């Protein structure tokens, strides 16, 4: 019994190690499909009509291997699948903020009318859970390479999630972010989409569910952007990211479960000792 007690105690301690975050984030026990609504501010390379470059390499500052886009990101709400119930809403005391970076434009095809396609490779999103929201999106426009996220107060608080853009959104096996783009007389607009894989963060256990691309991705992102909203940025966008909230217990629940297992092991040990005493 002593050996079993030690095993159970170690198991409980292992479960307890999930209690890593001091923040109060919760989906209220909800499990199932979720939708993240977000807004972002983007600094990136701009193109124009008559640009027609396919699979280009080394084309000046926009060449393959050079970052072409980065920006700030703020999550407004997290909903259930049909957006009938808000599971979490940003407030003055809790926000999910961060940035994306590392997108490299690999394929660019824009016709004379201003319509076209841009396919990017790479890309990463880092989000923080901040209890003193102070994301500064009024910073002046700056070209890649990107500065530190600290400049924008984008990396305050606990690391919430890190996500990698993964391939699968395009017939091109290297493309991770696909855009249908339109250049008008005074506006650049478009729709972008990507698959994302959860790769880290305090709440990775909650959203790492392998729900897309046969398990190779955890979320699907789509955003609509234009350059009318914030003059200091190339474009701004709003969009949503579909994912799944796991049935894995939240950290406090797991810790309580661990304590309960230790307690049950102790009761079993006392019962065995009592039985031996009676037999004597």
C-alpha positions as CSV (number, residue, x, y, z in Angstrom):
1,X,0.0,0.0,0.0
2,X,2.9,2.4,0.8
3,X,4.1,2.0,-2.8
4,X,0.7,2.8,-4.2
5,X,0.4,5.8,-1.9
6,X,3.7,7.1,-3.2
7,X,2.6,6.6,-6.8
8,X,-0.7,8.4,-6.2
9,X,1.1,11.3,-4.4
10,X,3.5,11.7,-7.3
11,X,0.6,11.6,-9.8
12,X,-1.2,14.3,-7.8
13,X,1.9,16.5,-7.7
14,X,2.3,16.1,-11.4
15,X,-1.3,17.2,-11.9
16,X,-0.7,20.1,-9.6
17,X,2.1,21.4,-11.8
18,X,-0.5,22.7,-14.3
19,X,-1.2,25.5,-11.9
20,X,1.2,27.9,-13.6
21,X,-0.9,31.0,-14.2
22,X,-1.8,33.7,-11.7
23,X,-4.5,35.1,-14.0
24,X,-8.2,34.5,-13.6
25,X,-8.9,33.5,-17.2
26,X,-11.8,31.0,-17.5
27,X,-14.4,29.9,-20.1
28,X,-16.8,29.0,-17.2
29,X,-16.3,25.3,-17.6
30,X,-17.4,25.4,-21.3
31,X,-16.0,22.8,-23.7
32,X,-16.5,22.5,-27.4
33,X,-16.1,24.7,-30.5
34,X,-15.1,28.3,-29.9
35,X,-14.6,31.5,-31.9
36,X,-12.0,34.2,-31.1
37,X,-13.0,37.6,-32.3
38,X,-10.0,39.9,-32.8
39,X,-8.8,43.2,-34.2
40,X,-5.3,43.9,-35.4
41,X,-3.0,46.6,-36.7
42,X,-0.6,45.7,-39.5
43,X,2.7,47.0,-40.9
44,X,3.5,45.4,-44.2
45,X,4.7,45.6,-47.7
46,X,2.3,47.2,-50.2
47,X,2.0,46.4,-53.9
48,X,0.1,48.0,-56.7
49,X,-1.5,47.2,-60.1
50,X,0.7,45.6,-62.7
51,X,2.7,43.8,-60.1
52,X,3.0,40.2,-61.3
53,X,5.6,38.2,-59.5
54,X,5.3,34.4,-58.9
55,X,7.6,32.5,-56.6
56,X,10.0,35.4,-56.6
57,X,13.3,35.1,-54.8
58,X,15.7,37.9,-53.8
59,X,13.5,40.8,-55.2
60,X,15.0,43.6,-53.2
61,X,13.6,44.1,-49.6
62,X,10.6,41.9,-50.5
63,X,12.6,38.9,-51.4
64,X,12.1,35.4,-50.2
65,X,13.4,35.0,-46.6
66,X,12.7,38.6,-45.6
67,X,9.9,39.4,-43.3
68,X,7.2,41.4,-45.0
69,X,4.5,41.8,-42.4
70,X,4.0,42.1,-38.6
71,X,1.4,43.7,-36.4
72,X,-0.4,44.1,-33.1
73,X,-3.4,41.9,-32.1
74,X,-6.2,42.2,-29.5
75,X,-8.8,39.6,-28.8
76,X,-12.2,41.2,-28.1
77,X,-14.4,38.2,-27.2
78,X,-14.4,34.4,-27.2
79,X,-17.7,32.9,-28.2
80,X,-19.3,29.5,-28.5
81,X,-19.6,28.0,-32.0
82,X,-22.6,29.9,-33.3
83,X,-21.7,33.1,-31.4
84,X,-24.9,33.0,-29.3
85,X,-23.0,33.0,-26.0
86,X,-20.0,35.2,-25.1
87,X,-17.7,32.9,-23.0
88,X,-15.1,35.6,-22.3
89,X,-15.0,39.4,-23.0
90,X,-12.1,41.8,-22.8
91,X,-12.4,44.3,-20.0
92,X,-10.4,47.0,-18.2
93,X,-9.0,44.3,-15.8
94,X,-8.3,41.5,-18.2
95,X,-7.3,41.5,-21.9
96,X,-5.7,39.1,-24.4
97,X,-3.2,41.1,-26.4
98,X,-0.1,40.4,-28.5
99,X,1.3,40.4,-32.0
100,X,2.0,38.4,-35.1
101,X,5.2,38.5,-37.1
102,X,7.4,36.5,-39.6
103,X,5.2,36.5,-42.6
104,X,7.2,36.4,-45.8
105,X,5.4,37.1,-49.1
106,X,6.3,34.3,-51.5
107,X,3.8,34.6,-54.3
108,X,2.3,37.9,-55.5
109,X,0.1,38.2,-58.5
110,X,-1.8,41.5,-59.0
111,X,-3.5,42.3,-62.3
112,X,-4.0,45.7,-64.0
113,X,-7.4,46.1,-62.3
114,X,-5.8,45.9,-58.9
115,X,-7.1,42.5,-57.9
116,X,-4.9,39.6,-57.0
117,X,-3.4,37.0,-54.7
118,X,-0.6,37.1,-52.1
119,X,0.7,33.9,-50.6
120,X,3.0,34.1,-47.5
121,X,5.2,31.7,-45.7
122,X,6.2,31.4,-42.0
123,X,4.3,33.4,-39.4
124,X,3.8,33.3,-35.7
125,X,1.3,34.8,-33.2
126,X,2.1,35.4,-29.5
127,X,-0.6,36.4,-27.1
128,X,-0.5,37.5,-23.5
129,X,-3.1,37.6,-20.7
130,X,-2.8,41.1,-19.2
131,X,-4.6,42.3,-16.1
132,X,-3.6,45.9,-16.7
133,X,-4.5,46.4,-20.4
134,X,-2.4,49.1,-22.0
135,X,-1.7,48.0,-25.6
136,X,-0.4,51.0,-27.4
137,X,-1.6,50.9,-31.1
138,X,-1.0,54.6,-31.7
139,X,2.8,54.1,-32.4
140,X,4.0,55.6,-35.6
141,X,4.3,53.4,-38.7
142,X,7.6,51.5,-38.9
143,X,8.7,49.1,-41.6
144,X,9.9,45.5,-40.9
145,X,12.0,44.3,-39.3
146,X,9.8,44.5,-36.2
147,X,10.8,46.2,-32.9
148,X,10.3,44.5,-29.5
149,X,6.7,43.9,-28.4
150,X,7.5,45.8,-25.2
151,X,7.5,49.0,-27.3
152,X,3.8,48.6,-27.6
153,X,3.0,47.1,-24.2
154,X,2.0,44.0,-26.2
155,X,3.8,41.4,-24.1
156,X,2.6,42.3,-20.6
157,X,1.2,39.7,-18.3
158,X,1.3,35.9,-18.6
159,X,2.0,34.1,-22.0
160,X,-1.5,33.0,-23.0
161,X,-0.9,31.2,-26.3
162,X,1.7,30.9,-29.0
163,X,0.6,29.8,-32.4
164,X,2.4,29.0,-35.6
165,X,1.0,29.5,-39.1
166,X,1.1,26.1,-40.8
167,X,0.8,25.0,-44.4
168,X,-2.5,23.6,-45.8
169,X,-4.4,26.8,-46.7
170,X,-3.1,26.8,-50.3
171,X,-2.3,24.4,-53.1
172,X,1.3,25.6,-52.7
173,X,2.8,23.4,-50.0
174,X,4.9,26.3,-48.7
175,X,2.1,28.9,-48.2
176,X,0.8,29.5,-44.7
177,X,-1.3,32.6,-45.1
178,X,-3.4,33.3,-48.2
179,X,-4.8,36.7,-49.2
180,X,-7.3,37.8,-51.9
181,X,-6.4,41.4,-52.3
182,X,-7.9,44.5,-54.1
183,X,-6.2,47.8,-54.7
184,X,-8.6,50.6,-55.4
185,X,-8.0,54.3,-56.1
186,X,-7.7,55.1,-52.4
187,X,-7.9,51.9,-50.5
188,X,-6.1,48.5,-50.1
189,X,-8.5,45.8,-48.9
190,X,-8.6,42.0,-48.8
191,X,-9.4,38.8,-47.0
192,X,-6.8,36.6,-45.5
193,X,-7.0,33.0,-44.1
194,X,-4.6,30.6,-42.4
195,X,-4.5,27.4,-40.3
196,X,-2.8,27.8,-36.8
197,X,-1.1,25.2,-34.5
198,X,-0.9,25.8,-30.8
199,X,2.8,25.6,-29.8
200,X,2.9,27.0,-26.3
201,X,1.5,29.3,-23.6
202,X,-0.1,28.8,-20.2
203,X,-3.4,27.9,-21.8
204,X,-2.1,25.6,-24.6
205,X,-3.6,22.6,-22.8
206,X,-7.1,24.2,-23.3
207,X,-6.8,24.8,-27.0
208,X,-4.4,22.2,-28.4
209,X,-7.0,19.8,-29.8
210,X,-5.7,19.0,-33.3
211,X,-9.2,19.8,-34.8
212,X,-8.1,20.9,-38.3
213,X,-6.0,19.4,-41.1
214,X,-6.3,15.9,-39.8
215,X,-4.6,16.9,-36.5
216,X,-1.9,19.2,-38.0
217,X,-3.6,22.4,-36.9
218,X,-5.7,23.5,-33.9
219,X,-7.4,26.7,-35.3
220,X,-8.6,28.3,-38.5
221,X,-8.2,32.1,-38.9
222,X,-9.9,34.5,-41.3
223,X,-9.7,38.2,-41.4
224,X,-11.0,41.2,-43.4
225,X,-8.7,44.2,-43.7
226,X,-8.5,47.7,-45.2
227,X,-6.4,50.8,-44.8
228,X,-9.1,53.3,-43.8
229,X,-9.2,52.9,-40.0
230,X,-5.7,53.8,-38.7
231,X,-3.5,56.1,-40.8
232,X,-0.4,55.1,-38.8
233,X,-0.6,51.5,-40.0
234,X,-0.6,49.9,-43.4
235,X,-3.9,48.1,-42.8
236,X,-6.1,47.2,-39.9
237,X,-8.4,44.2,-39.8
238,X,-11.1,42.4,-37.8
239,X,-11.6,38.7,-38.0
240,X,-12.2,35.5,-36.2
241,X,-10.4,32.3,-35.3
242,X,-12.3,29.0,-34.9
243,X,-10.9,26.5,-32.5
244,X,-12.0,24.1,-29.7
245,X,-11.9,24.3,-26.0
246,X,-10.7,21.1,-24.4
247,X,-12.5,19.0,-21.8
248,X,-9.3,18.9,-19.8
249,X,-10.0,20.4,-16.4
250,X,-8.9,23.9,-15.7
251,X,-5.7,24.2,-13.5
252,X,-7.6,24.8,-10.2
253,X,-9.8,21.8,-10.8
254,X,-6.8,19.6,-11.6
255,X,-5.1,20.8,-8.4
256,X,-8.1,19.9,-6.3
257,X,-8.3,16.5,-8.0
258,X,-4.7,15.9,-7.0
259,X,-5.4,16.8,-3.4
260,X,-8.5,14.5,-3.5
261,X,-6.4,11.6,-4.7
262,X,-3.9,12.0,-1.9
263,X,-6.8,12.1,0.6
264,X,-8.3,8.9,-0.8
265,X,-4.9,7.2,-0.6
266,X,-4.6,8.2,3.0
267,X,-8.1,6.9,3.8
268,X,-7.2,3.5,2.2
269,X,-4.0,3.3,4.2
270,X,-5.8,4.0,7.5
271,X,-8.4,1.3,6.7
272,X,-5.7,-1.2,6.1
273,X,-4.0,-0.4,9.3
274,X,-7.3,-0.7,11.2
275,X,-7.9,-4.1,9.7
276,X,-4.4,-5.3,10.8
277,X,-5.1,-4.0,14.4
278,X,-8.3,-6.0,14.6
279,X,-6.7,-9.2,13.3
280,X,-4.1,-8.9,16.0
